[in-house]
Amino acid sequence: MACAGLAGWSWPLRDPVCCALLAAAGLLLGLYWLLSRPPRGLPPGPSPWPLVGNFGFALLPGPLRKRWLLSERAGQGGSRPLAPHLLLTGMAKVYGSVFCLFVGSRPMIVLSDFEAVREALVSQAEVFSDRPSIPIVAMLTKKKEKVHAEIEVVTGRDRAPSLTDKAHMPFTEATIMEVQRMTVVVPLSVPRMASATAVLRGYTIPKGSVIVPNLWSVHRDPNIWERPDDFQPTRFLDENGQLIKREMFIPFGIGKRVCMGEQLAKMELFLMFVNLMQNFTFLYPDNATKPAMEGRFGLTLAPYPFNIIALKR
């Protein structure tokens, strides 16, 4: 039976046209392999698949792709699909703070700690500045009393807050900053592209490589932040209760491509947050499940649905 099956497949080998097509296909694949071999000196990373690089799972049908992501998440004790920023943060523990993935044949360099991000986007900004062709209230149930007290002292309950109040409300400012640290709105920042071949931390980064700063990983790095998974606004305050700026706090990015709307966003966030906290007290419903803090990945990081009670003050 097996011999008969093999005999049935032998006819193409006797056809000169088929032989020529097979030889041409083999030659093209060989040339592609030679031309697309990654250059030496790249950062470490998982071995890429032919043609599709490290993102072959993206070609899977939707249900199979979701099942694959769920299986990856299950390995970390979760029940939701593993979000990209969490997947890349986990890979940094295996391959180091600078590692390489491939999108097809193009290298994508992931930077997972502050020093690597600063070196690439500030020290070598002229090379790495090209572009390739928040559930706030949910975390405040334990800290809201101090925020309310500060608002009472500075604005009272009748006067609307203004931007001039920021300088007199350090704990409120620190609370907003801690929310931004824990739930980075754009966790993988905006991708950059290397305009020339460069050396970063001893690795060769070829021209055209995509650079992905993992801001989620930077803001959850236990080497920088004490107990990074805990909500602690006081990490942004000195011993006198005054606001301090920490270099490693970069929710709007860093370097030449820092978010252009940073100042406007900070002003609007302060006014909106203080207005809400001035007029309402927020509580969890009894026996409510707290939302997962890793967020739902998309163009920006959005919170998972959750219930909250807003009581008029």
C-alpha positions in Angstrom: 0.0 0.0 0.0 2.8 2.4 0.9 4.7 1.6 -2.2 1.6 2.2 -4.3 1.2 5.6 -2.7 4.8 6.6 -3.4 4.4 5.4 -6.9 1.4 7.7 -7.3 3.6 10.7 -6.4 6.4 9.8 -8.7 4.8 11.2 -11.9 5.8 14.9 -11.2 9.5 13.8 -11.0 9.2 12.5 -14.6 7.6 15.7 -15.9 10.4 18.1 -17.0 8.1 21.1 -16.4 7.3 20.1 -12.9 11.0 19.4 -12.2 11.9 22.8 -13.5 9.2 24.5 -11.3 10.4 22.5 -8.2 14.0 23.5 -8.9 13.0 27.2 -9.3 11.0 27.1 -6.1 14.0 25.5 -4.2 16.3 28.1 -5.6 14.1 31.0 -4.6 13.7 29.6 -1.1 17.5 29.2 -0.9 18.1 32.8 -2.0 15.5 34.1 0.4 17.2 32.2 3.2 20.6 33.6 2.3 19.4 37.2 1.9 17.1 37.3 5.0 19.5 35.7 7.4 19.7 38.0 10.5 23.0 40.0 10.8 25.4 39.0 13.5 25.4 40.8 16.8 21.7 41.1 17.2 20.2 40.9 20.8 19.1 37.5 21.9 15.5 36.3 21.3 13.4 33.3 20.2 14.3 31.8 16.8 12.1 33.2 14.0 9.9 31.2 11.7 10.6 31.3 8.0 8.9 34.2 6.2 6.6 35.2 9.1 9.3 35.7 11.8 8.1 35.4 15.4 4.5 36.3 14.7 3.3 33.1 13.0 0.5 32.8 15.5 -1.1 35.9 14.0 -1.9 33.8 10.9 -4.0 31.4 12.9 -7.8 31.7 12.7 -9.4 33.8 15.4 -10.6 31.0 17.7 -7.2 29.1 17.5 -5.3 32.3 18.1 -7.4 33.1 21.2 -6.9 29.5 22.4 -3.1 29.9 22.0 -3.0 33.2 23.9 -5.2 31.6 26.7 -2.8 28.7 27.0 0.1 31.1 27.4 -1.8 33.1 30.0 -2.8 29.8 31.8 0.9 29.2 32.4 1.0 32.4 34.5 -2.2 31.5 36.4 -4.6 33.8 34.5 -7.9 33.1 32.7 -7.8 35.9 30.1 -5.7 36.0 26.9 -2.2 37.2 27.6 -1.8 40.8 26.6 1.2 41.8 24.4 2.8 44.1 27.1 2.6 41.3 29.6 4.0 38.7 27.1 6.9 40.9 26.3 7.6 41.7 29.9 7.7 37.9 30.6 10.1 37.4 27.7 12.5 40.0 29.1 12.9 37.7 32.1 14.1 35.0 29.7 16.1 36.9 27.1 17.2 40.0 29.0 16.2 43.7 29.1 17.1 44.1 25.4 15.9 41.3 23.1 14.9 40.8 19.4 11.8 39.6 17.7 11.2 39.4 13.9 8.3 40.8 11.9 8.9 38.8 8.8 12.6 39.5 8.1 12.6 42.9 9.9 14.1 42.9 13.4 12.0 44.4 16.2 14.1 45.4 19.2 12.2 45.4 22.6 13.6 47.6 25.3 12.4 46.5 28.8 14.2 48.6 31.4 14.8 52.3 31.9 18.5 52.4 31.2 18.0 50.7 27.8 15.1 53.1 26.9 17.1 56.1 28.0 20.3 55.1 26.1 18.3 54.5 22.9 15.9 57.3 22.9 18.0 60.0 24.6 21.7 59.2 24.2 21.2 57.9 20.6 18.1 59.9 19.7 19.5 60.9 16.3 19.5 57.2 15.3 16.4 55.8 17.1 13.9 58.6 16.5 12.5 57.6 13.1 9.0 56.2 12.8 8.3 52.9 11.0 6.2 53.0 7.7 -7.2 54.0 33.0 -9.2 52.8 35.7 -8.3 55.6 38.1 -11.1 55.4 40.5 -10.8 51.7 41.0 -7.5 52.0 42.8 -8.4 54.9 45.1 -10.6 53.2 47.6 -7.9 53.1 50.2 -6.2 56.5 49.4 -9.3 58.6 48.7 -9.5 60.0 52.3 -6.2 61.8 52.0 -7.1 63.1 48.6 -10.4 64.4 49.9 -8.8 66.0 52.8 -6.3 67.8 50.6 -9.0 69.0 48.3 -11.0 70.3 51.3 -8.1 72.4 52.5 -7.2 73.9 49.1 -10.4 74.3 47.3 -13.2 73.5 49.6 -16.5 72.0 48.2 -17.8 75.1 46.5 -14.9 76.5 44.4 -14.0 74.8 41.2 -10.3 73.7 41.1 -7.9 75.5 38.9 -4.4 74.8 37.6 -2.9 77.1 40.2 -4.0 74.6 42.9 -1.6 72.0 41.6 1.4 73.4 43.5 -0.6 73.1 46.8 -1.9 69.6 46.3 1.2 67.3 46.3 -0.6 64.1 47.5 -3.2 64.5 44.8 -0.5 65.0 42.2 1.4 61.9 43.6 -1.8 59.9 43.4 -2.4 60.7 39.8 1.3 59.9 39.0 1.0 56.5 40.7 -2.1 55.7 38.6 -0.1 56.6 35.5 2.8 54.4 36.6 0.6 51.4 37.3 -1.6 51.7 34.2 0.5 53.1 31.4 -2.0 54.4 28.8 0.3 53.4 25.9 2.3 50.4 27.4 4.5 49.8 24.4 4.9 53.5 23.6 5.0 54.5 19.9 7.4 52.3 17.9 10.6 53.9 16.5 12.9 52.9 13.7 16.7 52.9 13.5 17.7 55.3 10.7 21.2 53.8 10.7 23.0 50.8 12.0 24.0 51.4 15.6 25.4 49.6 18.7 23.2 49.5 21.7 24.5 47.8 24.9 27.0 45.8 22.8 24.4 44.6 20.3 24.3 45.5 16.7 21.0 47.1 15.7 20.6 47.1 11.9 19.2 50.1 10.0 15.4 49.7 9.6 15.0 47.8 12.9 11.8 48.6 14.8 12.4 49.8 18.3 9.7 49.0 20.9 10.1 50.6 24.4 8.1 48.5 26.9 7.0 51.3 29.3 4.9 48.8 31.2 8.0 46.8 32.1 9.9 50.0 33.0 7.2 51.1 35.5 6.9 47.6 37.0 10.7 47.0 37.4 11.3 45.9 41.0 14.9 47.1 40.7 13.6 50.6 40.4 10.3 50.6 42.2 9.9 49.1 45.7 6.9 46.7 45.6 5.9 47.8 42.1 2.6 46.0 42.1 1.4 48.0 45.2 -0.4 51.3 44.8 1.8 53.7 46.8 1.5 57.5 45.9 4.0 58.3 48.6 6.8 56.9 46.4 6.5 60.4 44.6 6.8 62.4 47.8 9.8 63.3 49.9 10.1 63.2 53.7 8.4 66.6 53.9 5.4 65.5 51.8 6.5 67.5 48.8 6.3 66.2 45.2 9.5 64.8 43.7 10.2 64.0 40.1 11.7 60.6 39.4 13.7 60.2 36.2 12.4 56.7 35.7 8.7 57.9 35.5 8.1 58.2 31.8 4.4 57.5 31.0 4.5 59.9 28.1 7.7 58.5 26.7 11.2 60.0 26.6 13.6 61.5 24.0 12.9 63.4 20.8 9.5 61.6 20.2 8.0 62.3 23.6 4.2 62.8 23.5 3.4 66.3 22.1 0.3 66.5 24.2 1.9 65.7 27.5 1.4 69.1 29.1 -2.2 69.4 27.9 -3.0 65.9 29.1 -1.5 66.6 32.6 -3.6 69.7 33.0 -6.9 68.0 31.9 -6.2 65.0 34.0 -5.6 67.1 37.1 -8.8 69.2 36.6 -11.0 66.2 35.8 -9.7 64.1 38.7 -10.0 66.8 41.3 -13.5 67.7 40.1 -14.6 64.1 40.5 -13.0 63.6 43.9 -14.3 67.0 45.1 -17.9 66.0 44.3 -18.1 62.3 44.8 -17.1 59.5 47.1 -16.3 56.2 45.2 -16.9 52.8 46.7 -16.9 49.2 45.6 -20.2 47.4 45.8 -20.4 44.8 48.5 -18.7 41.5 47.4 -17.7 43.1 44.0 -14.7 41.6 42.2 -11.9 44.1 41.7 -10.9 44.6 38.1 -7.6 43.1 36.8 -5.0 45.8 36.8 -3.0 44.6 33.7 -5.7 46.2 31.5 -7.1 45.3 28.1 -4.6 45.9 25.4 -5.4 47.9 22.3 -4.2 51.1 20.7 -4.3 52.3 24.3 -4.6 50.3 27.6 -8.2 50.2 28.7 -9.7 48.9 32.0 -11.7 45.7 32.1 -15.4 46.4 33.0 -16.1 46.9 36.7 -18.8 48.3 38.9 -18.4 51.3 41.2 -20.7 53.3 43.4 -20.5 57.1 43.1 -22.0 58.9 46.2 -22.6 62.7 46.0 -20.6 64.4 48.7 
